[in-house]
Every structure is written in structure tokens, then in C-alpha cells.
Amino acid sequence: MLLKRLQMPAIFKALAIKPGMKALDIGCGSGYMTYQMAYDGATAYGIDIIKMDDYYIPENLREKLTFIQTQGETIPFEENFFDIILLSEVITQVPEPQKMLTEIKRIIKQDGRLVIIQPLDRRGIREDYENNSVFIRVMRRIFTIPENYSDYLTRIQMLFGNIFPYLPPEEYYRRMLNEQGFQVVKTTFSPSGPAIKLYERIQFFCLCFGWPTYGKRYFILYPFFKIVDAWHHNKPGPWCIFISHLKN
């Protein structure tokens, strides 16, 4: 969620929300993005498999914000309903993403916009292993760490509930979207590479130490990460934001 907060400006630039639009946040989790969609003027819906009955909805958003618990790939909306659909780190967590994209194709408007966010690599830790960096050498002396990058990646993917033990490349998403009738019109990368590398190392340390690798406690570091990200804004990281439309 800390990285997601850093990505917010790039994500909402990609969403390009305008008042009156209907927006869907699939796999909305805590609903942070969904709330912001509504604040930006959209009629926003957030869906997830978790229970969301007690999510607080401010009085000024009563008519613009809805949370729905749902299971499986079926999405409970009528055809051609949404102007914008957001999939943030969802594709690798569903057994059959093609079925989900088929449902998205059904409920999105012909001129609608689908925005997908996925990490393509954990480049910082991969390079640490490949170069046997000082960080890896020190960590080996302190802890029992994953034997290699592949071992680490498998563990972190399972920890975050991903189906794949690896991170698919950009071409995987482009091909799957194309097969389902979507065309990628633009990709952007956010946050910056140095900010992600720092985050990955903190996460790696926590993984080896047995501490939680994510959670609200990490927001105390947000101002520091914001500075690092701004300082290195011209050095893109491996987190990709895909902007796609239905093919004509």
C-alpha cells in the first residue's frame, strides 16, 4: 500500500476521471482508490472477495460510492456500464484472468478505459542476488535468507497471494489483452526505480526477520519515500501501468 500511495498521481493520470463517469475498482481491498475515484467526481464501485459491510461512506459520497463483496470471475453489472475499470495487482491473483477480462469486456463501454497495474520484476533484489551485493552478503551473515532470487520471488509471490511463482513480463499482459479484444495504448512506470529498490530491501529484511512485509505501520516512512521518488522521478522502476481500450 505504501508503493500504491506513491503511484497515486500516475494512476489517476492514467484513469483520467471526469465528473459523471462510472468507475469500477476490481480487487479494491481497503477501498482507498475507490474513495478517491468518488472524490474525483465518478460514481465509483469497489468489489472484492473480502467482507466490506462495515466500510464507512461519508455523507457527501452516499450517492456516488458503493462497495460489493463478490466471488469468482463473474462481475455483477450490466453490459456497457463502466467508463473506467481499474485492476491493481489483480491479474496474477486470479486462477483464470482470461475469464475476468471477458467479463470486463462485457461491462465496459466501447470507448471505456481499462487500467491495469502490475509489477514486472523485483529488479532491486534480483540485481542484489546477481551481483552478490554488500546487502546480500551482510544479510547472509545475519539471517538465513532465500537461496537465490528465484527462491525469494516464489516466497514473496505466495506471501501476497499470487497464483504465479514468478512475475510475468510486459509482453504477457499485452498478448492476453490483445487476445481478449483490448489494445494497449500507453504504458507508464511508477514509482521510480530507486524508491522501489529501497522498499524491496526493507521488505526483504522484514521477510527474513519474520516481520510483516506490508501494513499501515510502513506509512511512517511515506514522507521519506516521497522524497526519494521525487528526486529520482526520471529513473523508472519495474511497476507498469497499462492503459488500454477495446479494439474498434
Buried (B, 14 or more C-beta within 10 A) or exposed (E): BBBBBBBBEBBBEBBEBEEEBBBBBBBBBBBBBBBBBBBBBBBBBBBBEEEBEEBEBEEEBEEBBBBBEBEEBEBEBEEEBBBBBBBBBBBBBBEEBEBBBBBBBBBBBEEBBBBBBBBBBBBBBBBBBEEEBEBBEEBEEEBEBBEEBEEBBBBBBEEEEBEBEEBBEBEBBBEBBEEBBBBBEEBBBBBBBBBBBBBBBBBBBBBBEEEEBBEEEBEEBEEEBBEBBEEBEEBBBBBBBBBBBBEE
